Amino acid sequence: GPGLFELIYGSTPDIAGQDKANPLVTRLSVAMLLRYGLHEENAARIIESAVLETLNKGFRKGDIFLAGKVQKN
């Protein structure tokens, strides 16, 4: 049947307009939709690879910030 793919923390209306939401989480939700909802494994892996590349370059939002990484707010 149909599935529902949403960010683990929901739509986050409490932080709307504050530039705090992590866009990588949205992309990973899309990867889950592609893999489990549409059975598009290759497309899901492409998205996951792009997210990993972004993290490996050191880019982080405040919710997953690590010392020595680049924080983008």
N, C-alpha and C positions, 0 to 999 in steps of 0.2 A: 504494500500500500504506500501511499504518499508519506513522506517524512517531513519533519520540521527541523531546520538547521538554523540555530540562533547562537549568538555569542554566549559564552558561559555566564557572563554577568548581565545578560539581557541587553536591552537597548540603551541603558544608562541615561535616563532622562535627568538624573541628578547632576550630571556633569555636562549637559548640553551647552554648547557655545563656549566652553572653557578650554578647548584644544587639549583635552586630557585623554581622550579615547585612543586606544592602541589600534592603528589600522592593520597591523599584522594579524591580529586576532580575526578581523573580518575576512581577510584573505584565507586564513586557515579554515574558517567556516565554509567558505566557498569550495575549498578543496574537499572538505567532507561531503558537501552536497554532490560534487562531481563524482567522487569515489562511491559513496554509498547510495545516493539517490539516483544518479544517472549512469552509474557503472562506467565512468570515464576515467580509468586509472591513470592513463598517460597525462591527461590534463591536470589531474590532482597532483601528480608528482612534479609537474612543471611549476605549479604555484608553490608547493612546499619547498622546492629548490630555491625559488626566488626569495622566499621568506628566510631560509637558512643563509643565503648569500648576504642578505641585508644584515642579519644578526652577526654573521662572521666579519662583516666590515665594521662592526662596533656600534651600529645605530640602535638606540633604545629610546622608548618613551619612559616617563616617570614610573610607571607601574612595574617595569622590569629593568630599571636602571642598575648598572653595576659600575663600581669605581673604575676609572680608566677607560670607560666607553663614552661615546658621543651621545649626549642627551638632546633630543629634538623635542622642544615643547611648542 
